Amino acid sequence: MSAQRKDAVDAIIEQWARARPDLDTRAMEVFGRIHRLSRTMGDLAEKAYAPYGISRGEFDVLATLRRAGEPYTLSPRQLSATLMLTTGGMTGRLDKLERAGLLRRAPDPHDRRALQVTLTEKGLDVIDQAVGAGLSVQTEALSTLTEEQADQLADLLRELLAGAQEA
């Protein structure tokens, strides 16, 4: 353990060291902190999006449409694949966002059996504001690191994610 401040994960690791000194708990330290950080940042993002009347899941749908570029249109299937959601889960989100006037669903002009989902002007305004609010929260949290540390952390997490996905 470094000489930096202790956290809840350190307490857990110390307990395991007493109970099972034979265990190598390095992975528990890393993934325990990643899990706690993810939950904390998710909660902060949820609070940042709340003034715009959207949840994190709804943010994800709007952000995916926004990143698609003009005309901000994708099929429900493309959205489901990008967000790793079932079609049922996607339908619920789309229903709520459509009722709020943030997107519209229309028949695909190239395939009568398919739909297209498009951001409305209101949806574009909401996502542009919400992404700024969420990024502000993330930037504030990251400000505890130097720019070099943040770059190094991003690189290390990229490697860790790639390794985990290959496993």
ZADO-1210 file (C-alpha; in nm, 4 decimals, padded with zeros to 6 digits):
<atoms>
<atom x="00.0000" y="00.0000" z="00.0000" code="MET" pos="1"/>
<atom x="00.1284" y="00.3478" z="-00.0837" code="SER" pos="2"/>
<atom x="00.1744" y="00.6232" z="00.1714" code="ALA" pos="3"/>
<atom x="-00.1354" y="00.7968" z="00.0358" code="GLN" pos="4"/>
<atom x="-00.4640" y="00.8230" z="00.2233" code="ARG" pos="5"/>
<atom x="-00.6432" y="00.5011" z="00.3123" code="LYS" pos="6"/>
<atom x="-00.9873" y="00.4116" z="00.1832" code="ASP" pos="7"/>
<atom x="-01.2544" y="00.1486" z="00.2438" code="ALA" pos="8"/>
<atom x="-01.0775" y="-00.0944" z="00.0099" code="VAL" pos="9"/>
<atom x="-00.7635" y="-00.0738" z="00.2257" code="ASP" pos="10"/>
<atom x="-00.9707" y="-00.1771" z="00.5270" code="ALA" pos="11"/>
<atom x="-01.1073" y="-00.4776" z="00.3367" code="ILE" pos="12"/>
<atom x="-00.7579" y="-00.5773" z="00.2219" code="ILE" pos="13"/>
<atom x="-00.6268" y="-00.5512" z="00.5777" code="GLU" pos="14"/>
<atom x="-00.9086" y="-00.7753" z="00.6995" code="GLN" pos="15"/>
<atom x="-00.8263" y="-01.0352" z="00.4340" code="TRP" pos="16"/>
<atom x="-00.4583" y="-01.0153" z="00.5277" code="ALA" pos="17"/>
<atom x="-00.5498" y="-01.1094" z="00.8844" code="ARG" pos="18"/>
<atom x="-00.8055" y="-01.3747" z="00.7876" code="ALA" pos="19"/>
<atom x="-00.6183" y="-01.5261" z="00.4914" code="ARG" pos="20"/>
<atom x="-00.2556" y="-01.4085" z="00.4781" code="PRO" pos="21"/>
<atom x="-00.1921" y="-01.6595" z="00.1993" code="ASP" pos="22"/>
<atom x="-00.4065" y="-01.4625" z="-00.0501" code="LEU" pos="23"/>
<atom x="-00.2638" y="-01.2199" z="-00.3046" code="ASP" pos="24"/>
<atom x="-00.5276" y="-00.9459" z="-00.2915" code="THR" pos="25"/>
<atom x="-00.3801" y="-00.7087" z="-00.5521" code="ARG" pos="26"/>
<atom x="-00.6650" y="-00.7795" z="-00.7964" code="ALA" pos="27"/>
<atom x="-00.9184" y="-00.7144" z="-00.5197" code="MET" pos="28"/>
<atom x="-00.7545" y="-00.3775" z="-00.4530" code="GLU" pos="29"/>
<atom x="-00.7680" y="-00.2736" z="-00.8184" code="VAL" pos="30"/>
<atom x="-01.1129" y="-00.4022" z="-00.9079" code="PHE" pos="31"/>
<atom x="-01.2643" y="-00.3029" z="-00.5742" code="GLY" pos="32"/>
<atom x="-01.1594" y="00.0548" z="-00.6392" code="ARG" pos="33"/>
<atom x="-01.2721" y="00.0449" z="-01.0019" code="ILE" pos="34"/>
<atom x="-01.6130" y="-00.0831" z="-00.8885" code="HIS" pos="35"/>
<atom x="-01.6492" y="00.1802" z="-00.6163" code="ARG" pos="36"/>
<atom x="-01.5302" y="00.4555" z="-00.8499" code="LEU" pos="37"/>
<atom x="-01.7760" y="00.3463" z="-01.1173" code="SER" pos="38"/>
<atom x="-02.0666" y="00.3502" z="-00.8726" code="ARG" pos="39"/>
<atom x="-01.9649" y="00.6873" z="-00.7280" code="THR" pos="40"/>
<atom x="-01.9238" y="00.8478" z="-01.0698" code="MET" pos="41"/>
<atom x="-02.2481" y="00.6904" z="-01.1897" code="GLY" pos="42"/>
<atom x="-02.4332" y="00.8444" z="-00.8960" code="ASP" pos="43"/>
<atom x="-02.2745" y="01.1837" z="-00.9640" code="LEU" pos="44"/>
<atom x="-02.3644" y="01.1597" z="-01.3333" code="ALA" pos="45"/>
<atom x="-02.7232" y="01.0724" z="-01.2420" code="GLU" pos="46"/>
<atom x="-02.7403" y="01.3906" z="-01.0327" code="LYS" pos="47"/>
<atom x="-02.5870" y="01.5942" z="-01.3156" code="ALA" pos="48"/>
<atom x="-02.8469" y="01.4670" z="-01.5652" code="TYR" pos="49"/>
<atom x="-03.1487" y="01.5045" z="-01.3330" code="ALA" pos="50"/>
<atom x="-03.2029" y="01.8777" z="-01.4023" code="PRO" pos="51"/>
<atom x="-03.2536" y="01.7835" z="-01.7674" code="TYR" pos="52"/>
<atom x="-03.5210" y="01.5266" z="-01.6815" code="GLY" pos="53"/>
<atom x="-03.3172" y="01.2253" z="-01.7912" code="ILE" pos="54"/>
<atom x="-03.1557" y="00.9258" z="-01.6261" code="SER" pos="55"/>
<atom x="-02.8160" y="00.7764" z="-01.7115" code="ARG" pos="56"/>
<atom x="-02.9799" y="00.5164" z="-01.9345" code="GLY" pos="57"/>
<atom x="-03.1759" y="00.7808" z="-02.1199" code="GLU" pos="58"/>
<atom x="-02.8620" y="00.9919" z="-02.1470" code="PHE" pos="59"/>
<atom x="-02.6908" y="00.6964" z="-02.3152" code="ASP" pos="60"/>
<atom x="-02.9622" y="00.6759" z="-02.5822" code="VAL" pos="61"/>
<atom x="-02.9576" y="01.0491" z="-02.6527" code="LEU" pos="62"/>
<atom x="-02.5771" y="01.0603" z="-02.6525" code="ALA" pos="63"/>
<atom x="-02.5570" y="00.7697" z="-02.8969" code="THR" pos="64"/>
<atom x="-02.7903" y="00.9501" z="-03.1363" code="LEU" pos="65"/>
<atom x="-02.5951" y="01.2750" z="-03.0927" code="ARG" pos="66"/>
<atom x="-02.2608" y="01.1066" z="-03.1656" code="ARG" pos="67"/>
<atom x="-02.4073" y="00.9539" z="-03.4821" code="ALA" pos="68"/>
<atom x="-02.3986" y="01.3003" z="-03.6376" code="GLY" pos="69"/>
<atom x="-02.6615" y="01.4662" z="-03.8487" code="GLU" pos="70"/>
<atom x="-02.9392" y="01.3778" z="-03.8998" code="PRO" pos="71"/>
<atom x="-02.8997" y="01.2150" z="-03.5518" code="TYR" pos="72"/>
<atom x="-03.0835" y="00.9032" z="-03.6640" code="THR" pos="73"/>
<atom x="-03.0275" y="00.5337" z="-03.5919" code="LEU" pos="74"/>
<atom x="-03.2443" y="00.2247" z="-03.5929" code="SER" pos="75"/>
<atom x="-03.3596" y="00.0772" z="-03.2616" code="PRO" pos="76"/>
<atom x="-03.1440" y="-00.2257" z="-03.3467" code="ARG" pos="77"/>
<atom x="-02.8329" y="-00.0070" z="-03.3878" code="GLN" pos="78"/>
<atom x="-02.9068" y="00.1627" z="-03.0567" code="LEU" pos="79"/>
<atom x="-02.9579" y="-00.1715" z="-02.8809" code="SER" pos="80"/>
<atom x="-02.6311" y="-00.3086" z="-03.0183" code="ALA" pos="81"/>
<atom x="-02.4322" y="00.0013" z="-02.9242" code="THR" pos="82"/>
<atom x="-02.5749" y="00.0157" z="-02.5729" code="LEU" pos="83"/>
<atom x="-02.5781" y="-00.3628" z="-02.5211" code="MET" pos="84"/>
<atom x="-02.9484" y="-00.3599" z="-02.4345" code="LEU" pos="85"/>
<atom x="-03.2253" y="-00.6020" z="-02.5141" code="THR" pos="86"/>
<atom x="-03.4887" y="-00.4777" z="-02.7542" code="THR" pos="87"/>
<atom x="-03.7361" y="-00.4748" z="-02.4652" code="GLY" pos="88"/>
<atom x="-03.5097" y="-00.2564" z="-02.2548" code="GLY" pos="89"/>
<atom x="-03.4545" y="-00.0250" z="-02.5481" code="MET" pos="90"/>
<atom x="-03.8267" y="00.0038" z="-02.6186" code="THR" pos="91"/>
<atom x="-03.8934" y="00.1270" z="-02.2655" code="GLY" pos="92"/>
<atom x="-03.6275" y="00.3954" z="-02.2917" code="ARG" pos="93"/>
<atom x="-03.7451" y="00.5033" z="-02.6351" code="LEU" pos="94"/>
<atom x="-04.1065" y="00.5226" z="-02.5154" code="ASP" pos="95"/>
<atom x="-04.0134" y="00.7538" z="-02.2278" code="LYS" pos="96"/>
<atom x="-03.7874" y="00.9743" z="-02.4393" code="LEU" pos="97"/>
<atom x="-04.0499" y="01.0003" z="-02.7127" code="GLU" pos="98"/>
<atom x="-04.3193" y="01.0995" z="-02.4593" code="ARG" pos="99"/>
<atom x="-04.0819" y="01.3711" z="-02.3331" code="ALA" pos="100"/>
<atom x="-04.0425" y="01.5015" z="-02.6877" code="GLY" pos="101"/>
<atom x="-03.6686" y="01.4274" z="-02.6976" code="LEU" pos="102"/>
<atom x="-03.6822" y="01.1897" z="-02.9932" code="LEU" pos="103"/>
<atom x="-03.9247" y="01.0613" z="-03.2513" code="ARG" pos="104"/>
<atom x="-03.9711" y="00.7257" z="-03.4129" code="ARG" pos="105"/>
<atom x="-04.0750" y="00.7029" z="-03.7755" code="ALA" pos="106"/>
<atom x="-04.0905" y="00.4342" z="-04.0433" code="PRO" pos="107"/>
<atom x="-03.7619" y="00.3806" z="-04.2262" code="ASP" pos="108"/>
<atom x="-03.8164" y="00.5138" z="-04.5799" code="PRO" pos="109"/>
<atom x="-03.5901" y="00.2380" z="-04.7163" code="HIS" pos="110"/>
<atom x="-03.7511" y="-00.0537" z="-04.5276" code="ASP" pos="111"/>
<atom x="-04.1204" y="-00.0472" z="-04.4355" code="ARG" pos="112"/>
<atom x="-04.0641" y="-00.3107" z="-04.1669" code="ARG" pos="113"/>
<atom x="-03.8063" y="-00.0994" z="-03.9817" code="ALA" pos="114"/>
<atom x="-03.8097" y="00.2170" z="-03.7723" code="LEU" pos="115"/>
<atom x="-03.5747" y="00.5091" z="-03.7411" code="GLN" pos="116"/>
<atom x="-03.5129" y="00.6974" z="-03.4170" code="VAL" pos="117"/>
<atom x="-03.4180" y="01.0631" z="-03.4501" code="THR" pos="118"/>
<atom x="-03.3320" y="01.3324" z="-03.1972" code="LEU" pos="119"/>
<atom x="-03.5738" y="01.6238" z="-03.1900" code="THR" pos="120"/>
<atom x="-03.4496" y="01.9822" z="-03.1526" code="GLU" pos="121"/>
<atom x="-03.5452" y="01.9590" z="-02.7863" code="LYS" pos="122"/>
<atom x="-03.3540" y="01.6317" z="-02.7544" code="GLY" pos="123"/>
<atom x="-03.0478" y="01.7852" z="-02.9178" code="LEU" pos="124"/>
<atom x="-03.0600" y="02.0772" z="-02.6754" code="ASP" pos="125"/>
<atom x="-03.1030" y="01.8472" z="-02.3733" code="VAL" pos="126"/>
<atom x="-02.8177" y="01.6146" z="-02.4675" code="ILE" pos="127"/>
<atom x="-02.5813" y="01.9019" z="-02.5459" code="ASP" pos="128"/>
<atom x="-02.6467" y="02.0510" z="-02.2021" code="GLN" pos="129"/>
<atom x="-02.6426" y="01.7183" z="-02.0184" code="ALA" pos="130"/>
<atom x="-02.3152" y="01.6016" z="-02.1733" code="VAL" pos="131"/>
<atom x="-02.1529" y="01.9255" z="-02.0589" code="GLY" pos="132"/>
<atom x="-02.2870" y="01.8801" z="-01.7065" code="ALA" pos="133"/>
<atom x="-02.1723" y="01.5180" z="-01.6882" code="GLY" pos="134"/>
<atom x="-01.8302" y="01.5979" z="-01.8279" code="LEU" pos="135"/>
<atom x="-01.7924" y="01.8765" z="-01.5738" code="SER" pos="136"/>
<atom x="-01.8499" y="01.6288" z="-01.2893" code="VAL" pos="137"/>
<atom x="-01.5991" y="01.3855" z="-01.4400" code="GLN" pos="138"/>
<atom x="-01.3409" y="01.6579" z="-01.4980" code="THR" pos="139"/>
<atom x="-01.3764" y="01.7762" z="-01.1394" code="GLU" pos="140"/>
<atom x="-01.3181" y="01.4240" z="-01.0081" code="ALA" pos="141"/>
<atom x="-01.0188" y="01.3781" z="-01.2371" code="LEU" pos="142"/>
<atom x="-00.8675" y="01.7070" z="-01.1186" code="SER" pos="143"/>
<atom x="-00.7251" y="01.5224" z="-00.8167" code="THR" pos="144"/>
<atom x="-00.4646" y="01.3839" z="-01.0598" code="LEU" pos="145"/>
<atom x="-00.2008" y="01.5651" z="-01.2608" code="THR" pos="146"/>
<atom x="-00.2421" y="01.5665" z="-01.6373" code="GLU" pos="147"/>
<atom x="00.0381" y="01.3110" z="-01.6630" code="GLU" pos="148"/>
<atom x="-00.1256" y="01.0861" z="-01.4018" code="GLN" pos="149"/>
<atom x="-00.4607" y="01.1100" z="-01.5790" code="ALA" pos="150"/>
<atom x="-00.2984" y="01.0148" z="-01.9109" code="ASP" pos="151"/>
<atom x="-00.1163" y="00.7244" z="-01.7466" code="GLN" pos="152"/>
<atom x="-00.4350" y="00.6054" z="-01.5768" code="LEU" pos="153"/>
<atom x="-00.6270" y="00.6192" z="-01.9062" code="ALA" pos="154"/>
<atom x="-00.3536" y="00.4137" z="-02.0745" code="ASP" pos="155"/>
<atom x="-00.3423" y="00.1578" z="-01.7927" code="LEU" pos="156"/>
<atom x="-00.7197" y="00.1193" z="-01.7867" code="LEU" pos="157"/>
<atom x="-00.7245" y="00.0744" z="-02.1662" code="ARG" pos="158"/>
<atom x="-00.4744" y="-00.2116" z="-02.1297" code="GLU" pos="159"/>
<atom x="-00.6641" y="-00.3647" z="-01.8384" code="LEU" pos="160"/>
<atom x="-00.9933" y="-00.3478" z="-02.0253" code="LEU" pos="161"/>
<atom x="-00.8426" y="-00.5051" z="-02.3375" code="ALA" pos="162"/>
<atom x="-00.6913" y="-00.7857" z="-02.1306" code="GLY" pos="163"/>
<atom x="-01.0159" y="-00.8520" z="-01.9470" code="ALA" pos="164"/>
<atom x="-01.2123" y="-00.8630" z="-02.2726" code="GLN" pos="165"/>
<atom x="-00.9650" y="-01.1098" z="-02.4205" code="GLU" pos="166"/>
<atom x="-00.9857" y="-01.3376" z="-02.1174" code="ALA" pos="167"/>
</atoms>
